[in-house]
Amino acid sequence: SLNDLQSIVNRTADLLGVPLTAKGCTEVARRCRGTPRVANRLLRRVRDFASVQGNNALIDENLVDEALALHSVDSRGLDASDRRLLEMLLEHHDGGPVGLDTLAAALGEDSTTLEAVVEPFLLQLGFLRRTSRGRVVTNAGRIHLGWPAVQ
């Protein structure tokens, strides 16, 4: 849950000596794909960004947003590989349906990696749907990427 993830981020921030505001903590927890390991990785990236910027003050949600934008992690936690898969479906296949092997070949990724690493989070968010004919981008996924919804 978000509360559990916030506790994990707070604990890690304390251990690392990262001065993190409550809103900054929430922002890291919201974008971590529901995974503690990812939350800790994102927190370290934010800490490193703040250090390079020479910002020794409290790390707030604005700094978290700026740091994660630099690392291509958007407000919902999608990273570059998530967006690449959705955009490939939208731009080259009209949103789908497209088979997993076709997607893997087009993206230059292993189909097992797509199925085990990229797809689960997109399915959880409701941005991607598996059908008997292949993968399809949902209207929620279209809207998130700035594409018009389809009827």
PASEBA-1860 file (N, C-alpha, C; in nm, 3 decimals):
! residues 151
1> SLNDLQSI> 0.084/-0.119/0.000/0.000/0.000/0.000/0.088/0.124/0.000 ~ 0.027/0.236/-0.030/0.101/0.362/-0.034/0.159/0.394/0.104 ~ 0.084/0.367/0.210/0.135/0.392/0.346/0.258/0.308/0.377 ~ 0.256/0.181/0.337/0.371/0.094/0.358/0.492/0.146/0.281 ~ 0.469/0.187/0.157/0.578/0.239/0.075/0.634/0.368/0.132 ~ 0.547/0.453/0.185/0.594/0.576/0.248/0.681/0.545/0.370 ~ 0.642/0.445/0.447/0.722/0.404/0.564/0.860/0.355/0.519 ~ 0.863/0.279/0.412/0.989/0.227/0.359/1.077/0.343/0.311
9> VNRTADLL> 1.018/0.436/0.238/1.094/0.551/0.187/1.146/0.635/0.303 ~ 1.062/0.659/0.403/1.105/0.736/0.521/1.220/0.668/0.594 ~ 1.209/0.538/0.612/1.315/0.464/0.680/1.445/0.471/0.602 ~ 1.438/0.451/0.472/1.558/0.458/0.389/1.617/0.598/0.389 ~ 1.530/0.699/0.385/1.578/0.838/0.389/1.653/0.864/0.520 ~ 1.601/0.812/0.631/1.668/0.827/0.760/1.804/0.757/0.759 ~ 1.807/0.635/0.705/1.932/0.559/0.700/2.038/0.628/0.613 ~ 1.992/0.688/0.502/2.084/0.755/0.409/2.113/0.899/0.449
17> GVPLTAKG> 2.042/0.949/0.547/2.060/1.089/0.587/2.005/1.187/0.485 ~ 1.897/1.147/0.418/1.833/1.232/0.317/1.724/1.316/0.383 ~ 1.738/1.450/0.378/1.635/1.536/0.437/1.512/1.544/0.347 ~ 1.411/1.464/0.376/1.295/1.448/0.289/1.169/1.497/0.358 ~ 1.091/1.581/0.287/0.963/1.627/0.341/0.860/1.515/0.327 ~ 0.748/1.531/0.396/0.641/1.431/0.387/0.586/1.423/0.245 ~ 0.569/1.539/0.180/0.518/1.538/0.042/0.620/1.479/-0.054 ~ 0.747/1.504/-0.030/0.852/1.445/-0.112/0.851/1.293/-0.098
25> CTEVARRC> 0.832/1.246/0.025/0.824/1.103/0.051/0.706/1.040/-0.022 ~ 0.592/1.106/-0.016/0.472/1.056/-0.083/0.494/1.049/-0.233 ~ 0.561/1.148/-0.289/0.585/1.152/-0.433/0.674/1.035/-0.476 ~ 0.778/1.006/-0.400/0.864/0.892/-0.433/0.783/0.762/-0.421 ~ 0.705/0.749/-0.315/0.625/0.628/-0.294/0.520/0.609/-0.405 ~ 0.462/0.718/-0.454/0.361/0.709/-0.560/0.419/0.660/-0.692 ~ 0.545/0.691/-0.717/0.605/0.662/-0.847/0.689/0.535/-0.852 ~ 0.686/0.456/-0.748/0.778/0.343/-0.738/0.721/0.211/-0.791
33> RGTPRVAN> 0.611/0.215/-0.860/0.552/0.096/-0.921/0.506/-0.006/-0.816 ~ 0.486/0.040/-0.691/0.441/-0.049/-0.586/0.549/-0.144/-0.536 ~ 0.676/-0.112/-0.564/0.787/-0.202/-0.531/0.887/-0.132/-0.439 ~ 0.911/-0.185/-0.319/1.006/-0.123/-0.227/1.146/-0.104/-0.286 ~ 1.193/-0.202/-0.360/1.326/-0.192/-0.421/1.334/-0.073/-0.515 ~ 1.229/-0.053/-0.593/1.225/0.061/-0.686/1.215/0.192/-0.607 ~ 1.138/0.192/-0.498/1.126/0.312/-0.415/1.263/0.354/-0.362 ~ 1.341/0.258/-0.315/1.475/0.289/-0.264/1.567/0.338/-0.375
41> RLLRRVRD> 1.555/0.279/-0.494/1.637/0.323/-0.608/1.602/0.466/-0.648 ~ 1.472/0.496/-0.653/1.429/0.632/-0.688/1.476/0.733/-0.583 ~ 1.468/0.695/-0.457/1.514/0.785/-0.351/1.663/0.815/-0.366 ~ 1.742/0.714/-0.398/1.885/0.738/-0.418/1.910/0.829/-0.538 ~ 1.831/0.814/-0.643/1.844/0.902/-0.759/1.809/1.046/-0.722 ~ 1.706/1.064/-0.644/1.666/1.198/-0.600/1.776/1.257/-0.512 ~ 1.829/1.178/-0.421/1.937/1.225/-0.335/2.058/1.269/-0.417 ~ 2.095/1.189/-0.517/2.209/1.223/-0.602/2.182/1.351/-0.682
49> FASVQGNN> 2.061/1.365/-0.732/2.023/1.485/-0.807/2.033/1.608/-0.718 ~ 1.981/1.598/-0.597/1.986/1.710/-0.503/2.130/1.746/-0.470 ~ 2.214/1.646/-0.456/2.355/1.670/-0.425/2.425/1.743/-0.540 ~ 2.401/1.700/-0.661/2.462/1.764/-0.778/2.412/1.907/-0.793 ~ 2.285/1.931/-0.761/2.228/2.064/-0.769/2.278/2.155/-0.656 ~ 2.345/2.096/-0.558/2.393/2.173/-0.445/2.281/2.211/-0.350 ~ 2.174/2.133/-0.354/2.058/2.160/-0.271/2.069/2.078/-0.142 ~ 2.112/2.142/-0.035/2.125/2.072/0.093/2.003/2.090/0.181
57> ALIDENLV> 1.903/2.163/0.131/1.780/2.186/0.207/1.693/2.061/0.201 ~ 1.577/2.072/0.256/1.482/1.961/0.251/1.445/1.929/0.107 ~ 1.433/1.801/0.080/1.391/1.755/-0.053/1.239/1.748/-0.051 ~ 1.177/1.833/-0.132/1.030/1.838/-0.136/0.979/1.774/-0.266 ~ 0.847/1.779/-0.284/0.786/1.715/-0.401/0.830/1.778/-0.532 ~ 0.862/1.907/-0.532/0.908/1.972/-0.655/1.044/1.921/-0.697 ~ 1.134/1.905/-0.601/1.267/1.851/-0.631/1.257/1.705/-0.674 ~ 1.170/1.628/-0.610/1.149/1.489/-0.648/1.098/1.484/-0.793
65> DEALALHS> 1.002/1.569/-0.826/0.947/1.573/-0.961/1.055/1.607/-1.063 ~ 1.136/1.706/-1.033/1.243/1.748/-1.123/1.346/1.636/-1.142 ~ 1.384/1.571/-1.034/1.484/1.464/-1.040/1.431/1.344/-1.118 ~ 1.308/1.305/-1.093/1.253/1.188/-1.161/1.220/1.217/-1.307 ~ 1.187/1.342/-1.338/1.167/1.380/-1.478/1.298/1.364/-1.555 ~ 1.408/1.398/-1.491/1.539/1.381/-1.553/1.565/1.234/-1.583 ~ 1.514/1.145/-1.500/1.531/1.001/-1.518/1.414/0.939/-1.595 ~ 1.330/1.021/-1.655/1.217/0.976/-1.738/1.116/0.892/-1.662
73> VDSRGLDA> 1.092/0.926/-1.536/0.987/0.861/-1.458/0.876/0.964/-1.441 ~ 0.759/0.935/-1.500/0.652/1.035/-1.498/0.568/1.028/-1.371 ~ 0.463/1.107/-1.367/0.380/1.120/-1.246/0.310/0.991/-1.204 ~ 0.292/0.898/-1.294/0.228/0.769/-1.260/0.330/0.658/-1.239 ~ 0.460/0.689/-1.255/0.564/0.590/-1.235/0.609/0.521/-1.362 ~ 0.556/0.560/-1.478/0.599/0.501/-1.603/0.740/0.548/-1.636 ~ 0.822/0.455/-1.683/0.956/0.492/-1.726/0.964/0.485/-1.879 ~ 1.083/0.505/-1.931/1.100/0.512/-2.076/1.057/0.383/-2.145
81> SDRRLLEM> 1.086/0.267/-2.086/1.050/0.140/-2.151/0.898/0.120/-2.153 ~ 0.829/0.165/-2.049/0.682/0.156/-2.047/0.623/0.241/-2.159 ~ 0.669/0.365/-2.166/0.616/0.456/-2.269/0.653/0.409/-2.409 ~ 0.773/0.351/-2.423/0.816/0.301/-2.554/0.722/0.190/-2.603 ~ 0.684/0.100/-2.515/0.593/-0.008/-2.553/0.457/0.048/-2.593 ~ 0.402/0.137/-2.510/0.270/0.194/-2.542/0.274/0.276/-2.671 ~ 0.379/0.356/-2.687/0.389/0.438/-2.808/0.409/0.353/-2.933 ~ 0.483/0.243/-2.922/0.499/0.152/-3.035/0.363/0.096/-3.076
89> LLEHHDGG> 0.284/0.055/-2.979/0.150/0.004/-3.009/0.063/0.111/-3.075 ~ 0.070/0.233/-3.023/-0.014/0.341/-3.075/0.031/0.390/-3.212 ~ 0.159/0.415/-3.228/0.209/0.476/-3.350/0.216/0.379/-3.468 ~ 0.251/0.254/-3.440/0.274/0.160/-3.550/0.166/0.054/-3.567 ~ 0.079/0.041/-3.467/-0.021/-0.065/-3.474/-0.160/-0.016/-3.434 ~ -0.181/0.114/-3.439/-0.312/0.173/-3.406/-0.366/0.129/-3.270 ~ -0.277/0.105/-3.175/-0.319/0.068/-3.040/-0.336/-0.080/-3.018 ~ -0.322/-0.162/-3.123/-0.330/-0.306/-3.109/-0.458/-0.362/-3.167
97> PVGLDTLA> -0.477/-0.491/-3.163/-0.398/-0.590/-3.092/-0.270/-0.629/-3.165 ~ -0.168/-0.658/-3.087/-0.037/-0.699/-3.139/0.014/-0.812/-3.052 ~ 0.068/-0.915/-3.116/0.123/-1.028/-3.042/0.251/-0.991/-2.969 ~ 0.280/-1.064/-2.863/0.396/-1.038/-2.779/0.526/-1.049/-2.857 ~ 0.538/-1.151/-2.940/0.662/-1.169/-3.016/0.683/-1.056/-3.117 ~ 0.577/-1.008/-3.175/0.587/-0.895/-3.269/0.633/-0.770/-3.194 ~ 0.576/-0.746/-3.078/0.617/-0.632/-2.997/0.764/-0.643/-2.956 ~ 0.803/-0.761/-2.912/0.941/-0.782/-2.869/1.038/-0.756/-2.983
105> AALGEDST> 1.006/-0.806/-3.101/1.093/-0.784/-3.217/1.100/-0.636/-3.253 ~ 0.987/-0.568/-3.251/0.983/-0.426/-3.288/1.060/-0.340/-3.188 ~ 1.058/-0.379/-3.061/1.125/-0.301/-2.956/1.269/-0.345/-2.932 ~ 1.308/-0.459/-2.992/1.442/-0.510/-2.970/1.461/-0.563/-2.830 ~ 1.354/-0.614/-2.772/1.356/-0.668/-2.635/1.323/-0.817/-2.640 ~ 1.358/-0.886/-2.536/1.322/-1.025/-2.520/1.175/-1.032/-2.479 ~ 1.099/-1.121/-2.537/0.956/-1.130/-2.505/0.934/-1.165/-2.358 ~ 1.021/-1.243/-2.300/1.009/-1.279/-2.158/1.026/-1.154/-2.071
113> TLEAVVEP> 1.120/-1.068/-2.108/1.142/-0.944/-2.032/1.019/-0.855/-2.041 ~ 0.963/-0.840/-2.160/0.842/-0.758/-2.175/0.730/-0.813/-2.088 ~ 0.710/-0.943/-2.095/0.599/-1.006/-2.024/0.618/-1.003/-1.872 ~ 0.742/-1.015/-1.825/0.767/-1.024/-1.681/0.800/-0.890/-1.615 ~ 0.855/-0.795/-1.691/0.902/-0.671/-1.631/0.816/-0.551/-1.670 ~ 0.789/-0.534/-1.797/0.721/-0.413/-1.844/0.569/-0.424/-1.833 ~ 0.513/-0.533/-1.884/0.368/-0.547/-1.890/0.295/-0.544/-1.755 ~ 0.344/-0.610/-1.650/0.264/-0.618/-1.527/0.222/-0.481/-1.473
121> FLLQLGFL> 0.311/-0.385/-1.473/0.276/-0.253/-1.420/0.175/-0.184/-1.511 ~ 0.191/-0.197/-1.643/0.095/-0.137/-1.735/-0.043/-0.201/-1.722 ~ -0.046/-0.330/-1.699/-0.172/-0.401/-1.676/-0.236/-0.354/-1.546 ~ -0.154/-0.340/-1.442/-0.203/-0.296/-1.311/-0.265/-0.157/-1.319 ~ -0.202/-0.068/-1.395/-0.255/0.068/-1.410/-0.378/0.073/-1.502 ~ -0.399/-0.034/-1.578/-0.510/-0.034/-1.672/-0.475/0.036/-1.802 ~ -0.346/0.048/-1.834/-0.303/0.113/-1.958/-0.288/0.013/-2.071 ~ -0.280/-0.115/-2.038/-0.260/-0.220/-2.137/-0.355/-0.334/-2.103
129> RRTSRGRV> -0.401/-0.401/-2.207/-0.490/-0.515/-2.188/-0.441/-0.630/-2.274 ~ -0.442/-0.750/-2.219/-0.409/-0.870/-2.295/-0.539/-0.929/-2.348 ~ -0.540/-0.957/-2.476/-0.657/-1.023/-2.535/-0.610/-1.150/-2.604 ~ -0.701/-1.229/-2.652/-0.663/-1.351/-2.723/-0.591/-1.319/-2.854 ~ -0.610/-1.198/-2.905/-0.545/-1.157/-3.031/-0.415/-1.081/-3.009 ~ -0.388/-1.041/-2.884/-0.264/-0.969/-2.858/-0.284/-0.856/-2.758 ~ -0.180/-0.771/-2.746/-0.184/-0.659/-2.651/-0.253/-0.538/-2.713 ~ -0.331/-0.467/-2.630/-0.408/-0.351/-2.674/-0.389/-0.239/-2.572
137> VTNAGRIH> -0.367/-0.117/-2.622/-0.360/-0.001/-2.534/-0.503/0.041/-2.499 ~ -0.530/0.061/-2.372/-0.664/0.103/-2.329/-0.680/0.254/-2.345 ~ -0.802/0.301/-2.330/-0.826/0.445/-2.336/-0.751/0.519/-2.226 ~ -0.739/0.458/-2.109/-0.663/0.522/-2.000/-0.518/0.541/-2.041 ~ -0.461/0.442/-2.108/-0.323/0.453/-2.157/-0.310/0.558/-2.264 ~ -0.408/0.563/-2.353/-0.408/0.664/-2.460/-0.411/0.804/-2.399 ~ -0.500/0.825/-2.307/-0.516/0.958/-2.246/-0.390/0.997/-2.170 ~ -0.331/0.903/-2.098/-0.210/0.934/-2.021/-0.097/0.981/-2.113
145> LGWPAVQ> -0.088/0.923/-2.232/0.017/0.961/-2.326/-0.023/1.079/-2.415 ~ -0.143/1.132/-2.393/-0.186/1.247/-2.471/-0.252/1.212/-2.603 ~ -0.294/1.090/-2.620/-0.365/1.046/-2.740/-0.515/1.053/-2.714 ~ -0.594/1.072/-2.816/-0.739/1.074/-2.796/-0.793/0.935/-2.767 ~ -0.896/0.930/-2.685/-0.962/0.802/-2.655/-1.040/0.758/-2.778 ~ -1.059/0.628/-2.790/-1.138/0.572/-2.901/-1.269/0.519/-2.846 ~ -1.368/0.515/-2.930/-1.500/0.467/-2.891/-1.510/0.319/-2.908
END
